[in-house]
């Protein structure tokens, strides 16, 4: 793929790049006077007629390609541009193969005016999170998992005539039906925002099967992004772990920024729970956002009620049945919005003490434990 090439009727007009492309390269293209975003998948590759390899190898490659095609076409069929509430979804308009290579097309989006959500005020953040969650709820209502929910796949912008910023959700290449993800060796995503069960699935943990990767995977990522948008960084966790999910899998709790009010801390703690079934639905998240103070940062630290970490190891001096709690002190937001440095691990002076008590909300959030 190079400038001037015509692929599937689309004329490539820029140099291809793999910046933020994962297993793809992409370029801008034109067709019938309109501009498009053209993505070329590096894998899988369809076997060509007469290509080398055994019949069995060819059959396996064809089966892999058929599964790949079916997953993409199923998601495209379910996520229709004319569906109610789909206005903030940037959906694919075409999917095809040319020779042995697969391509996907979306309309080119004007990215001027994109902003960093962390610089917005509380009311602006609440509206932004609501538009993002509304888009995600649309997916979950039809049992589609986004599969790669992270800030890079959310375009934050404000039109001149609009009062608030909105979030456009993009990149559904890694989406799948709830409980029907790609195989362990084929599934994609971002380890920083991946859920605990996704991390274990990728690593070959046989206790986690395909059926365990549900829409709750997105809820975990949304919980991390909520903390990032509200505070400027992810929840703190011991620096010896490569991601929040790795810490949660090791029975460590994530430490929320103490400037967040208790309801916000409780909500984020529930969304990032180790047990997928204990996480609230996106509908419940939207209900919680009706609390206008949820997105407010307080000038003084807010109290953290205790949270138990199922399966945790006892801390030094604790009784054998006392769960271990993370002792990570919250670090001020940095420019990256990522985890604390390695030195911020186990010897910090403060422990996370967020009690999951979302049953106090007006309509309740399913799957949560009331406070004792």
JOPE-V86732 format. One line per field, one symbol per residue. phi: phi as a letter, one per 40 degrees, with the letter a starting at -180 (. if undefined). psi: psi as a letter, one per 40 degrees, with the letter a starting at -180 (. if undefined). Layout:
phi: ???
psi: ???
//
This chain:
phi: .adgcbbggbccbbccabdfcgcbbaacabafgbcbbbbbccacbccccgcchcccccccccccccccccccccccccccccccgccbbcbcbaaabbgcbcbbbbccbcccgcbccccccdcccccccccccccccdcccbgbccgacadcbbcbabcdcccbcbbbcbgbcbcacdgbcccdcbcbibccbccdcccccccgcccbbdcccbccdccdccccccccccbgacdcadccccadccccccgccccccccccddccccccccbcccdcccccccccccccccccccccccbdccbccbcbdgccccdgcccccccbcbccccddbccgbcccdcccdcccbbcbcccbccccdbgbcgbcccc
psi: hihdihhfehhheihiiehfebfiiiiiiihfeiiihhhhhdiihhhiheiiiiddddddddddddddddddddddddghdeiheedehgiieihiihbeiiiihiihhheieiihdeeiiddddddddddddddddddddffhhdefhiddehhhihideidiiihhhigfdeiiihefiiidediiahddeiidddddddeeheehideegaeddddddddddddddddeiiiiiheeieiddddddefiihhiheeiiddddddddddfidhdeeiiidddddddeeheedehhidiiiihiihihheiiiiheiidehiiihfhhhiihiddeaiiideeadeieiihfhhhfeeeideihieihii.
//
